[in-house]
Amino acid sequence: MREVRSWTLSTLDELTGLRAAVRDDPLVRPLPAETSDAVLLVTTELATNALRHGAPPAVVRVALLDELLLVDVADQDPGSRPVVAGTRAPGAGGFGLRLAYRLATDVGWYRIGGSKHVWATFARS
């Protein structure tokens, strides 16, 4: 695995910059449009979850792993578990993990030290 990008976010206001950086990233741009859109959406959803439901700062990392692009988002609340939202009204939010499971090749999470990580992988080809 080779980490190639990282961003540290402390507030929701910083998500706009993250979206722009991921959208314009030379690793993401050449991917097929469907995949690059999925990477952008899942990355920002996981970062939003880390800031809203975890403890800042959120650290977003992108790494290359064989033929996969790995997005790993850490927050500083290892005591909480990521939860897939149940049924909610449209517009009520809470669908970040559902989107990740739908759009990514694989999704998971783990705890290490003082942080919790949620990750998603995407096929690069």
N, C-alpha and C positions, 0 to 999 in steps of 0.2 A: 504494500500500500504506500502511496506517495501523496502526502498532503500538498495541495497546490494553491489553495486560497483559504483565507479565514477572515472573519469579521467579528468584532465584539460590539454588542448592542446593549445599551442600558435602558432605553426608553422605546415606546411604540413609535415615536416620531422618527426614529432612525430606520424604520422599515422601508420608507420611501427610497433612501439611499441604497439599502440592500437590494431592493427590487431592481433598481437601475443597474447596479453593479453585476448582478446575476444575469439580467437580460442581455447586457453588453459584453459579458465575459467571453473571451476567445475559446474557452472549452465548451461553452453552452451554445453559442451561435451556430457552429457548424452541424450540430445535431439536427436530425429531422425536426420539422416544426412542431409536430405533436409531442416529441420527447422534450424539446427545449421549453415548450409551454408547461409541460408537466413538472420539469425541474424547477422552473420559476415559481409555479403555484405551490408546490410542496415545500420548497425551501422557505418561502415567506409564511406559509401556514405553520410550519413547525417552529419558526422563529417567533411568530406571534404567540403560539401556545406557550413557549418557554417564558416569554415576558409576562403574559397574562396569568398563567397558572403555576409557573415555577418561581424562581427567585433570580433576579438579574445579578450580574450580567449574563446575557445569552451569548454563547460563542458558536458561530456558524462556521463549519469547516467543509471544504470540498476536497475530495481525494480521488485519485485514480487507483482502481483495483482491477487488474487484468482488463477485461472488456467492459467494466462497470464504472460508472461515475457514482461516488458515494457522497451523500450529504449527511452530515452529522451535526446535530444541534444540541448543545449542552446548556443546562441551567444549573443554578447552585442550590437546588432543593432536592437532594437525593432521597428524602423521606416520602415524597409523593410519587404516585404511579401515573403514567399516561393513561387516559381513559377515553375510549371511543364513545362519542356522544350517542345517546339514545334518540328516540323519535322527538323531533322538535319542529316547531312551525318554521316555514320558510322565512329567512332573514333573522332568525334567532341565534345564528352562529353555532359554534360547537362541532363543525364538521371537518376540522383540519386533519385529524387522524383518518377519518373515513376517506377523505380525498387522497391521502397518502397511500392507503391500502388499495385504492382503486387505480391510481395512476403510476405508482412505482413498481419496479420488478419485485422488490422485497422491502419489508419494513420491520423494525424491531427497536428494542431499547435495552439499556443496561445502566447500572450504577457503578461508579468507580470513585473512590475518595469522596470528596465533598460535592460531587456533581452527578446529575442524571443526564443521560444521552438518549436522544431519539434519532434513529437513522433511517435513511431510505436509499435504495440503489436504483440506478437506471442503466439500461443497456446503451452502450455508446455507439453501437453499429445498427 
